[in-house]
Amino acid sequence: MKSANILLLSCLFLFLTGRPCLAVSPGPATEDFRWAATVLLAKNDMSYTSVRLTPPIIGHANPDLSDIRLMAGGQAVPYFINSYAVTGSLTVMTYELAPADSYNRDSFQYLDYKLSSEYSDDITATALHIAAAGQFVKDIALYGSYDGTHWDFIKNDSVYQVEGGRKLSVSLLPGEKYTRYRLRLSGNQEPVSFSRVWLEYNLDTVSKDYFVETLTPAMSVRQEGKTTVVALDGLKNLTLSEIELQTGDMFKREVYVNGSARTLYNLVFAGGGYRDLTIPMNGYQCLSDRLELQIHNGDDLPIQPDAVAVSYLAYDVVFQNTQTPVTLYFGGDEHSAPPRYDIMSYKEYILAEGYSRSAVGEISESPVFSTEEEETAAPDYTPLFNITIVAAAVLLTAVLVTRLKKIK
């Protein structure tokens, strides 16, 4: 009897203190995405490659592309999204300076210079250079002037030419546009002379050229009273640059799109023609699949558009080219946050190095999603399981109490 009581007490303890739970086997991450496309990797020696997101991919993804994922061998592939190409240009211009005056005062040697030629535009420079013979080390105070009378202090620096090295230039800010320069050199007991002094404008600029692609979307035309409505399909989530109407009709009409009006015209005369059929969209993101143009005809006959060309901003998904089969997934949780990968922190270096372009295969739909009806959520048996546990514990307690009373 005592052993039976101990067994009952042990069972009761386990039921009351054990944490009710259900074993859940999480599915693979790919099941969280409705759409997938195989990446056809480029075969080259470049360290990084990319895929250009097509309008159907952009349309099935979240508007901010936060649900884009790359997978290879069951592992996530880090990536970043790029929308521009980096281009650089180097501008170098030189302007000779001619001696204007020289003298000694106190313990300093003064050398004045002016532009050797007249220029119609203001001259700006990024450095002042000198050329000289012999060895010297001089502290220098640099001044600038427009008239040779009023001098502005620019900066203190030093110039030298010795056996171990030399420094024969003084850096300038690009905004300084003086026509005369004064060099105050230390130590007039050992004067120096410069064989040449000149200004240099050296500007290395980097610009971003955003990717823009053009498509001819499916188009339907209908008449609503005196208005021609041109419906364009397949534009969901695209960030639009401009829309160009293509037609041979001669007209001048007001065209409305997204609440804004633009006058378009296609006028042909014996002496020439006038044409403006482009509507700037200024980066407007079309969140619906369809965009409509409304052409106000007044009392004129409706025009007949042949086609419409839509220019939109394009995006590259850039990742390391490991030659391992990669799959692109999208169409996930609309509230998902974009992933944060280390590759974002050195994005600029990758852009400077460059990357190849891989192709993207056909889009396929995940079989775990239904295309005809919404998925029914799987029933949650956790509450029922917990109730069963509690009921069993109560029943076991009652049995134990009854047996203890009988013992007494």
N, C-alpha and C positions, 0 to 999 in steps of 0.2 A: 504493500500500500504506500509506503513512504517513497519508494522508487517511482511509482506512478505519479505521485504528487510533484516530485522534483521534475519529472518529464513535462507535466502540464505547465508548471511554472516557467520552465525554460521556453516552451512554445509560446506562452503568453508574452514573455519578455521579447522574443524575436518579432512577434506580430506588432507589438506596441512601439518598439523602438526602431524597427526596420523602416527604411524610407521607401514608400511605394514608388515604383517607376515602371516605364515600359521601355524595352529595348528597341531603339530606332536605328535602322541602318541607313545612313545618309547616302543618297545617290550621287553619282559623279557630277562634278560641277557643270558639265556640258548639258545636263538635263535642265538647267536653269535658263537656257537660251532657246528661242524658237527657231532660229535660222542659223545655217552654217554654210561655209563655202571653203573649198580646198584652195590653198595657196600654191600656185605653180612657181616654185622658186627659180630665180634666175641663176644660171650656171656661170659664175665668174669668180674672181679672186677678191672682190670687195668685201670688207668686213661687215658692212651693213646693207640691208636691202629694205624694200618697202612694197606695199600694195596700195594702189589708188582706189579709194572708196568710190564705187559707182553710185548713180542715183538710186537704184533699187536697194542697195545696202544702206545708204543714208536714210532712205524712206522707211525701212523696217527697223532702224535703230532708234535710240532715244534722240531727241532734238539736239542735245549737247554731246552726243556720242559717248556718254558715260558707260554704256553697256557693251562697248567693243572689247573683245577678249581674243587673245591668241593662245592656242594650246599646241604642244608638241610632246608626244609620248606621255600624255597624261599630266604634264606639267605646264604651268603658265609661262608664257614667253613675254618678258618685259618689253614694252614698246613706248613710243610717244607719238603723238599726232602732230604732223607738220603741215602748214598751209602755204609756205613760201620758199623761194630759192634765195640764197644769199649771193649777192654780187658785189664785187669790190672794184674801186677805181682809184688810181693814184694820179694826183695832179701836182706837177712840179713846175714852178716858174721862178726865174731869177731876174733881179733888178740890180744893175751896177750902181755903185755909189762913187762919186768923185770927191777929192779933197776940197774943202771949203775954207778951212782955217786951221792953224795949229799954234800953240803957245804954251808957256809954263807959268804956273801960278802956285805960290806956296810950295808944297812938295809934290805937286801933281803935274802931269803932262796932259794937255788937252788936244784932242784931234777931232775936228768937225768935218762931217761929210754930208753931201746932198745927192739927191737922185741925179744921175748923169743925163737923163732924158726927161722930156715932158710927157706926162700921161694924162689922157682925158678922164680916166676913172681913178678913184682912190686906190692907193697901193697898200695892200695888207701883206704881212710877212709872218712866217713862223720861226725864222731864225736869222741872225746876222752872222756872217762868216768873214774871216780875215785870212790873209796869206802873208807870210813874212819869212825872212831868212834869219839864221842865227838862233841862239838859245835865249829864252827869257821866261820869266814868271811874273805876271802882273795881275794885281787886283784891279777890277774895272767897275766903274759906275757908269751906267748907260742912261742917256737922256734923249728925249725926242722933241721935235719942234716942227711947226708948220711954216714959220716965217724967219727962223734964224735969230729971233730976239727973245721970244718966250719959250723957255725950256721946261718940259715935264720930266720928272724923274721916272724911270722905267724899272730898273732893278740893279742890284749889286751882283757881281759874278766874278769869275776869274778866267784868264786865258794863259796858256803856257805852251812852250815848245822846248822840251829837254830830251836828253838821250833816252830816258825811260818811257817817253810817250808825249802826247800833245793833246791839247784841247783848244781849238781855234774857232769856236762858235758860241754864241749866246742865244738861248731860246727866247722866243717872243710869243705873246698872245696873239691869235689871229685877228682880234678886233683892233689892234693898234695900227693906225694908218698915217704915220708921220712921213714927211718928205725930207727931213733932216735928222741926223743922228750925231750925238756928241759922246765921245769916249773919254772919260777921265781916268787916266792910268796912274797907278802908284809909282813912286820912285823916279822923279824926273832927273835924278843924277845918272840914270842909265836909260836914256830915251830909246824908244824903238820906232821903227818905221814899217808900215804895212805896204806891201806891193799891190795888194788888191783887197777891197772891202766890198761886199755885196749882200743883198737881201735875198732870201729864198722863201718861197711859199710852197710848202709841202703838205698836202692834205690827202690822207688815205681815208676814203669814205666807203662805208658799207651800206648797201641798200637791200631792201626786201622786195622781191617781186612775187606777188601773191599768185598762186595757181588759179587760173581761170579756164574753164572748159565750157564748150557750147553743145547743146543738144537741141534737137527738133522734137518737142513733145507731141503726143497724140492731141489732135485738135478737133473740136466740133464747133460749128457756127449756127447760131439761131437768131431770129429777128424778134425783138420785143418792141412793137410799135415803131418808133423812129430810131431805135437803138439796135446796133449790131453787137451781139454778145459772143465773144470768142472765148471758149473754155479750153484751158490747157491742163492736161492731166499728167500725173507722174512727177509732180514737183515737191512732194512732201519733204519737209525738213531742209530743203536746199536753200542756201544763202545766195540770193540773186544779185548779180552785178548789173545786168541790163537785159531788156527785151527788145528784139528788133522785128518789126512787122515786115513781111515780104509779100508784095503785091505789085501788079502792073497797072492798077487803076490810078487815075489822076484825081487827086483830092487834096483837101485841107480840112481836117476834122479835129475836134476835141476828143481825146481818148482818156478814159478814167480807169485807173487800176489802184487797188488798195486805198481808195479814198482820195487819191491825188489826180489832178488833171494835167495833161500834156498835149500840146498842139503838134500833131504830126502832119506832114505834107509830102506830096510827091507831084511836083509840078514840072511839066515839060513844055518848053516854048521853042520857037525857031532859033532864038539866040542862045539857048542853053537851058539848063534845068536847075531846079531847086529841090533838094531832097533831105528830109530828116524823118526817119522812120524808127528812131531809137528812143526807148523810154529808160532813163537811168533808174535803177532800183536801189542803189546806195546801200547794199548789204542787207536788204530786207529778207528775213527768213520766213519762208512759206510753210506754215505749220499744218496746212491741210493738203490733201493730194491734188486739189484742183485750184487753179487761179483763173479768174475771169477778167477779160478786158472788155470795156464797154465803149463802143464807138458811137458818138452822137452824130447822126446823119442829118438832122434838121429835115428839110423838105427834099433833100437830094436822094438819089437812088443809093441803096446800101452798097458799100464796097465789098469786094470779094477777096479776102486774104488767101494767098496761096499756101503760106506756111508762117510759122513764127519761130524764130531762133531765140533761145534762152541761154544766156551766159551765167554761170554760177561759180562760186568759189569751190575749189576741189581740195581734198585732204589726202595726205599720205600717212599710212601707218608704218612707222619705221622701227625696225628691230634687227637684232644681230643675225647674220646669215650663217647658220650652222649646218645648212644642207640637210637638216632633219625635217621630215614631213610636218607641215604646219597647217592648222585649220583655223579659220577665222569664224568666231561666234558672235552673234548679235541678236537683238530682239529679246533682251532680258528684262529685269525689273525696271519699271520706268522711274523708280525712286532710287535706283542704285547710284552710289558715288563712284566716280572714276578711280581706277587703281592708282597707287602711288609707287612708282618704281625709281630706282637709283638712276636709271638711264636718263631721266629728265634733268638731273643735275649736271650732266655733261653733254646736253643736247647740242649746244653751239659748236662744240668740237667735232661732233659727228657731221653737222651741217657743213662745216668748213672742209672736212675730209671728203664728203660726198657719199652717196649711197646709190645702189642699183635699183631698178624697178622690176619687181616680180609681178606676174599676172595673177588674177583671181579667177577661179573656176566657177561653175554653175552654182547657183544658190539652191540649197535643199532645206526642206522643213523638217524639224525634229519630230520623230514619231510619237513622242510623249505629249505633243500638243494636238488638240483636235481642231480641224479647220471648219467643222460644221456646227459645233455647239461648244459652249463653255464647259470646261472641265468641272466635274463635281468634286468638291473637296472630300478627301478621305475622312471617314468618321473618326472622331477622337474618343477612344475607349478609356482614356485615363480616368475621368470622373467615375465611371462604372467600376473600374478596377479598384480605385480607392475606397468606394463605398463597400465593396465586397470585403476588402481587408478589414475595415472598421467593424462590419457586421460579424465577421469571423472572430475578431478579438473580443467583442462583447459576449458572443455566445460562449467562447472559451472561458471567459471570466466567470460567467454564470455557472458553468459546469464546475469550475474549480471551487467557487464559493460553496456550492451544494455539497461537494465531496468533503470539504473541510468541516462543515456543520455535522455531517454524519460521523466524522472522526471524533468530534467532541462528544 
